[in-house]
Amino acid sequence: MVHSARNLPELVSFLDGLAEPRIVMDRNYRIVAANAAYSREFGGGRPVVGRLCYEVSHHFTVPCDQAGESCPLQGSRADGQSRRVLHLHHTPRGEEHVDVETTPVRDESGHIGYFVETMRVVRHASGRPAAQGLVGRSPAFTRMLALVMRVAPSEAAVMLLGETGTGKELVARVIHEASPRAEGPFVAVDCSGLTETLFESELFGYEKGAFTGATHRKEGLVEAASGGTLFLDEIGELPPSLQVKLLRLLETGTYRRVGGVETLRADFRLVSATHRNLAAMVKAETFRRDLYFRINTFPVRTPSLRERPEDLPLLVESLLARVAPQRHLRLTPAALDALAAMPFQGNIRELRNLLERAGLLADGDEIEPRHLVDVDDGPEPFRPDAATPPQRQWRTLDENEHDYLAWAVANHQGDRPSLARRLGLSERTLFRKLQGLR
């Protein structure tokens, strides 16, 4: 980065040769220079020099910080340091997520004369309807995406936390695609489907003759992920015996195929995901503390659909295009209101299924409230204003106890003896019951 403001024409000439969009601003937000990449990406055919940065990027009449946005120039001007934020910027293609970095430029006396702002359009998520990938523009979604774009270029282990159906695998793919390993493979592993006997052969592979039926050498998923990203989904479902084997792989960076003697070196970037409260599981001693700290270097929480209601129309339009690309399906205003009133415990996955069913039930291109049939409701449509109370379902006492115990573990702030006292159990009885949560 240029560190001298002595010669503005030289600075502008330097920036013009760079591929990333960049502008030079004065302390009053006015653009004094822009490189060709910025004019092409953000100018929309209009000159930008002499205009205010917030007017070009946001169509605001006041600086970002006065319009409810975080303003990198305001922060950089206050402390003299570089600032980086994620914004939704207007472009000739519509609004897009842009990673903005503002760097002060000082003269020989140390006085800040200008600010260079670098814009990197996030190609892996959209603020507009999209046929694939992540879509969203709500504050909750933007906060998550900002963290993703921070960690993606690094080698740090990422832990994706959030409810079922919030799109954790999609987020993991974005981390991979925005990383230096993007040209390598992305290998997803469902930990909930790995039994103890399959764990080593699936992850590490095996040699010919290692066991009955091993008629040839098989490459494991760790080897398949070499040079890329290994995504361990539902890592909270791993039993302790398998947690030990995974920890050994992560600590040593080496492994051996089942039945083999050659030590192989692992080369992957780890991204994990779970809908469970791992911190509570560590406290309950059902998840290894050392493994938890190994995989939880950079936690990112994927927001539930209930936390991003502003994204519902955008998600609906995107999902309808995905589930029925040959049709031009749309929701009536009443149907959209009905969706907005639903709790969506299954989040985006539930929304997708509901829209796909509705599309099959609709004869034309319009989806009405009567088409929004929940699988649990039978043929009756969902009615948000229905006065009938929810029907209870018969469950066994063991099922109720299991759920209550999981809730108690997740919400208790003390140690196991105090939890036992709170539940009216002996510590030995509590330990036995906790085994059933594994």
C-alpha positions in Angstrom: 0.0 0.0 0.0 1.2 3.5 -0.8 2.2 5.4 2.4 2.8 8.9 1.0 0.3 11.5 -0.1 3.0 13.8 -1.5 2.1 13.3 -5.1 -1.5 12.5 -5.7 -1.1 11.9 -9.5 1.5 9.2 -8.8 -0.9 7.6 -6.2 -3.7 7.6 -8.7 -1.5 6.1 -11.4 -0.4 3.4 -9.1 -4.0 2.5 -8.1 -5.2 2.5 -11.7 -2.9 -0.5 -12.5 -4.5 -2.6 -9.7 -7.3 -5.1 -10.5 -9.3 -4.5 -7.3 -11.7 -1.4 -7.3 -10.1 1.4 -5.3 -10.9 5.1 -4.7 -9.0 7.9 -3.0 -11.1 10.2 -0.7 -10.5 13.3 1.3 -11.5 13.7 4.9 -14.9 14.9 3.9 -15.9 11.7 2.1 -15.4 13.2 -1.4 -13.9 11.0 -4.0 -10.8 12.7 -5.5 -9.7 9.7 -7.7 -10.9 6.3 -8.8 -9.2 3.5 -10.7 -10.7 1.9 -13.8 -11.9 -1.1 -11.9 -14.0 1.0 -9.5 -15.5 3.0 -12.3 -16.4 -0.2 -14.1 -17.8 -2.1 -11.0 -19.6 0.8 -9.3 -19.8 3.9 -11.5 -22.6 2.7 -13.7 -21.3 4.8 -16.6 -21.3 8.0 -14.6 -18.3 9.9 -13.4 -17.5 9.3 -9.7 -14.7 11.9 -9.1 -16.1 14.8 -7.1 -19.0 12.9 -5.7 -19.5 11.7 -2.1 -18.6 8.0 -1.4 -21.8 7.3 0.5 -23.9 8.8 -2.3 -22.3 6.5 -4.9 -22.2 3.3 -2.8 -25.5 3.6 -0.8 -27.5 6.4 -2.5 -27.5 8.1 1.0 -27.6 11.8 1.6 -25.6 11.6 4.8 -22.5 9.6 5.8 -23.0 5.9 6.6 -22.6 6.3 10.3 -25.5 8.8 10.3 -27.7 6.4 8.4 -27.3 3.4 10.7 -24.3 1.8 8.9 -20.8 1.3 10.2 -18.5 3.8 8.4 -14.9 2.7 7.8 -13.7 6.2 6.9 -15.2 7.7 10.1 -13.5 5.0 12.2 -10.2 5.3 10.3 -10.3 9.1 10.6 -10.8 8.8 14.4 -7.9 6.5 15.2 -5.7 6.6 12.1 -5.9 2.9 11.6 -7.2 0.8 8.7 -10.8 -0.3 9.0 -12.7 -3.1 7.3 -16.5 -3.6 7.1 -19.1 -5.5 5.0 -21.6 -3.4 3.3 -24.4 -3.7 0.7 -23.4 -1.4 -2.1 -25.3 -0.3 -5.2 -23.8 -1.6 -8.4 -25.0 -1.5 -12.0 -26.1 -5.1 -11.4 -28.1 -4.2 -8.3 -27.1 -4.3 -4.6 -24.2 -6.6 -3.7 -22.3 -7.5 -0.6 -18.9 -5.7 -0.7 -16.0 -6.1 1.7 -14.7 -2.5 2.2 -11.2 -1.7 3.6 -10.2 1.9 4.3 -6.5 2.8 4.8 -5.3 6.3 5.7 -2.5 7.8 3.6 0.0 10.1 5.4 2.3 12.8 4.2 6.0 13.2 5.3 4.9 14.9 8.5 2.6 12.1 9.5 -0.6 14.1 8.7 -3.4 12.1 7.1 -4.3 13.7 3.8 -6.3 11.0 2.0 -7.9 7.7 2.5 -7.7 4.8 0.0 -10.7 2.5 0.0 -10.5 -1.0 -1.5 -13.7 -2.8 -2.5 -14.0 -6.5 -2.9 -17.3 -7.8 -4.2 -18.4 -11.0 -2.4 -19.0 -13.4 -5.2 -20.1 -16.2 -2.9 -23.3 -14.7 -1.5 -26.0 -12.5 -3.0 -28.2 -9.7 -1.7 -30.6 -10.4 -4.6 -32.5 -13.5 -5.7 -30.0 -16.1 -6.9 -30.3 -19.6 -8.4 -27.7 -21.0 -6.0 -25.6 -20.3 -2.9 -26.3 -18.0 0.0 -28.8 -15.2 -0.3 -29.7 -12.6 2.3 -29.4 -8.9 3.2 -30.7 -8.7 6.8 -28.4 -7.5 9.6 -28.1 -11.0 11.1 -27.1 -12.5 7.7 -24.7 -9.6 7.0 -23.0 -10.1 10.4 -22.5 -13.8 9.7 -21.2 -13.1 6.2 -18.7 -10.5 7.5 -17.2 -13.2 9.9 -17.1 -15.7 7.0 -15.2 -13.3 4.8 -12.8 -12.5 7.6 -11.9 -16.1 8.3 -12.1 -17.6 4.8 -8.6 -16.5 3.6 -6.9 -18.0 6.7 -6.2 -21.7 7.7 -8.0 -21.3 11.0 -10.4 -24.2 12.0 -14.0 -22.9 11.7 -16.9 -24.1 13.8 -20.4 -23.4 12.4 -23.1 -23.2 15.1 -26.8 -23.0 14.6 -30.1 -24.7 14.4 -30.9 -27.5 12.0 -31.7 -26.2 8.5 -29.9 -22.9 8.6 -27.6 -23.7 5.7 -24.4 -24.6 7.5 -23.1 -26.7 4.6 -23.7 -23.8 2.2 -21.7 -21.5 4.6 -18.9 -24.1 4.7 -18.8 -24.2 0.9 -18.5 -20.3 0.8 -15.6 -20.5 3.3 -13.9 -23.0 1.0 -14.6 -21.1 -2.2 -13.3 -17.8 -0.7 -10.1 -19.5 0.6 -6.7 -20.1 -1.0 -7.8 -23.7 -1.2 -10.7 -23.0 -3.5 -9.1 -25.0 -6.4 -8.9 -28.1 -4.1 -11.7 -30.5 -3.2 -14.5 -29.8 -0.8 -15.3 -33.1 1.1 -18.3 -33.3 3.4 -18.6 -35.9 6.1 -21.8 -36.6 8.0 -20.5 -37.6 11.5 -23.9 -38.7 12.6 -23.7 -41.6 10.1 -20.3 -42.8 11.1 -20.3 -45.9 13.3 -17.2 -46.9 15.2 -16.3 -49.6 12.8 -16.7 -47.3 9.7 -14.9 -44.3 11.1 -11.3 -45.2 10.4 -12.0 -47.0 7.1 -14.1 -44.0 5.8 -11.8 -41.3 7.0 -8.4 -42.9 6.6 -9.1 -45.5 3.9 -7.8 -49.1 4.0 -5.3 -51.4 2.3 -6.2 -54.4 0.3 -6.7 -57.4 2.6 -7.1 -55.2 5.7 -10.3 -57.0 6.5 -12.8 -59.4 4.9 -14.2 -57.7 1.8 -11.2 -55.4 1.3 -10.4 -56.5 -2.2 -8.5 -53.3 -3.1 -6.9 -50.3 -1.6 -9.5 -47.5 -0.8 -8.7 -43.8 -0.5 -10.2 -42.3 2.7 -12.0 -39.0 2.9 -9.0 -37.3 4.6 -6.9 -38.2 1.6 -9.7 -37.1 -0.8 -9.7 -33.7 0.9 -5.9 -33.2 0.4 -5.3 -29.6 -0.7 -8.8 -28.6 0.1 -11.4 -28.5 2.8 -12.7 -31.2 5.1 -16.2 -30.4 6.4 -17.3 -32.4 9.4 -21.1 -32.0 9.7 -22.9 -32.7 13.0 -19.6 -33.2 14.8 -21.4 -33.2 18.1 -22.8 -36.6 17.3 -19.4 -38.3 17.5 -19.1 -40.6 20.5 -16.1 -40.2 22.8 -14.2 -43.2 21.3 -14.2 -41.5 17.9 -13.5 -38.1 19.3 -10.1 -39.5 20.5 -9.3 -40.7 17.0 -10.2 -37.4 15.4 -8.2 -35.5 18.0 -5.1 -37.6 17.2 -5.5 -36.8 13.5 -5.8 -33.1 14.2 -2.9 -33.0 16.7 -0.4 -34.9 14.7 -1.5 -34.1 11.2 -0.8 -37.7 10.2 -2.8 -40.9 9.8 -2.4 -44.5 8.4 -4.8 -46.4 6.3 -6.5 -49.4 8.0 -4.2 -52.3 7.6 -1.3 -50.1 6.4 2.1 -49.2 8.0 2.9 -46.1 6.0 2.3 -42.8 7.8 0.6 -40.3 5.6 0.5 -36.6 6.1 -2.9 -34.9 6.1 -3.3 -31.6 4.2 -6.8 -30.1 4.7 -8.5 -27.1 6.1 -11.1 -28.1 8.8 -14.6 -26.7 9.0 -17.0 -28.3 11.4 -20.7 -27.8 12.2 -23.2 -28.8 14.8 -26.7 -27.9 16.0 -25.7 -28.9 19.6 -24.4 -26.8 22.4 -20.8 -28.1 22.5 -19.8 -25.9 25.4 -22.6 -27.5 27.5 -21.5 -31.0 26.3 -18.0 -30.3 27.4 -19.3 -29.3 30.8 -21.3 -32.5 30.9 -18.2 -34.4 29.9 -19.9 -35.9 26.8 -17.5 -34.0 24.4 -13.8 -33.8 24.9 -12.5 -30.4 26.1 -9.2 -30.8 24.1 -11.0 -31.6 20.9 -13.5 -28.7 21.5 -10.6 -26.2 21.6 -8.9 -27.7 18.7 -12.0 -27.3 16.3 -13.4 -24.1 17.8 -10.7 -21.6 16.8 -13.2 -19.4 15.0 -16.9 -19.9 15.8 -19.5 -18.6 13.4 -23.2 -18.8 14.2 -25.6 -19.2 11.4 -28.8 -17.3 12.2 -32.2 -18.9 12.2 -34.9 -17.9 9.8 -36.8 -16.3 12.7 -33.8 -13.9 13.3 -33.8 -12.7 9.7 -37.5 -12.1 8.7 -36.4 -9.3 6.3 -34.9 -12.1 4.1 -38.1 -14.1 3.7 -39.3 -12.6 0.4 -35.7 -12.8 -1.0 -35.4 -16.5 0.1 -38.9 -17.3 -1.2 -38.1 -15.9 -4.7 -34.7 -17.7 -4.8 -36.1 -21.0 -3.6 -39.0 -21.0 -6.0 -36.6 -20.6 -8.8 -34.6 -23.5 -7.5 -37.4 -26.0 -6.9 -39.3 -25.2 -10.1 -36.9 -23.5 -12.6 -39.2 -24.2 -15.5 -42.1 -22.3 -13.9 -42.5 -18.6 -12.9 -44.0 -19.3 -9.4 -44.9 -16.4 -7.1 -46.7 -16.0 -3.8 -49.8 -14.0 -3.3 -49.5 -11.3 -0.6 -51.8 -13.4 1.6 -49.6 -16.4 1.1 -46.5 -14.4 2.0 -48.2 -13.1 5.1 -49.1 -16.7 6.1 -45.4 -17.7 5.7 -44.3 -14.8 7.8 -46.5 -16.1 10.6 -45.0 -19.6 10.6 -42.4 -20.6 13.3 -40.1 -22.5 10.9 -38.4 -24.8 13.4 -36.7 -26.4 10.4 -35.6 -23.0 9.1 -34.6 -22.7 5.4 -34.8 -26.4 4.8 -38.4 -26.4 6.1 -39.2 -23.4 4.0 -37.8 -25.0 0.8 -39.8 -28.2 1.4 -43.0 -26.2 2.0 -42.5 -24.1 -1.2 -41.8 -27.2 -3.2 -45.0 -28.9 -2.0 -47.0 -25.7 -2.6 -45.7 -25.5 -6.2 -46.9 -29.0 -6.9 -50.3 -28.2 -5.4 -50.7 -25.0 -7.4 -52.2 -25.4 -10.9 -51.1 -22.0 -12.1 -48.2 -19.8 -11.3 -49.7 -18.2 -8.1 -49.3 -19.9 -4.7 -52.1 -19.1 -2.3 -52.4 -19.8 1.4 -54.4 -23.0 0.8 -51.4 -24.4 -1.0 -49.2 -24.0 2.1 -49.9 -27.5 3.5 -47.7 -28.6 6.4 -47.0 -32.4 6.3 -48.1 -32.6 9.9 -51.4 -30.9 9.2 -52.7 -33.3 6.5 -54.9 -31.8 3.8 -55.8 -28.7 5.8 -53.9 -25.5 4.8 -51.9 -23.6 7.4 -53.9 -20.8 9.1 -51.9 -18.4 11.2 -55.0 -17.0 12.9 -56.5 -20.4 13.8 -57.8 -20.4 17.4 -57.5 -24.1 18.0 -54.8 -25.1 20.5 -51.9 -27.3 19.3 -52.6 -31.0 19.7 -50.3 -32.8 22.1 -48.6 -36.0 20.8 -48.2 -39.1 22.8 -44.6 -39.6 23.9 -42.9 -42.0 26.2 -41.6 -40.9 29.6 -38.1 -41.8 28.5 -38.4 -39.4 25.5 -39.6 -36.6 27.7 -36.8 -37.2 30.3 -34.2 -37.3 27.5 -35.3 -33.9 26.2 -35.6 -32.3 29.6 -32.1 -33.6 30.6 -30.6 -32.2 27.4 -32.3 -28.9 28.1 -31.0 -28.9 31.7 -27.4 -29.6 30.6 -27.5 -26.8 28.0 -28.9 -24.2 30.4 -27.1 -25.0 33.7 -24.2 -22.7 34.5 -22.5 -24.7 37.3 -20.7 -28.0 37.5 -22.1 -31.5 37.5 -22.5 -31.9 41.3 -24.6 -28.7 41.4 -26.7 -29.9 38.4 -27.3 -33.2 40.2 -28.5 -31.3 43.3 -30.7 -29.0 41.3 -32.4 -32.0 39.6 -32.8 -33.9 42.9 -30.5 -36.8 41.8 -27.4 -38.4 43.1 -24.2 -37.6 41.1 -23.9 -41.3 40.2 -27.5 -41.4 38.9 -27.0 -38.2 36.9 -23.8 -39.6 35.3 -25.7 -42.8 34.3 -28.5 -40.7 32.7 -26.0 -38.5 30.9 -24.6 -41.5 29.1 -27.9 -41.8 27.4 -27.4 -38.3 25.8 -24.3 -39.5 23.9 
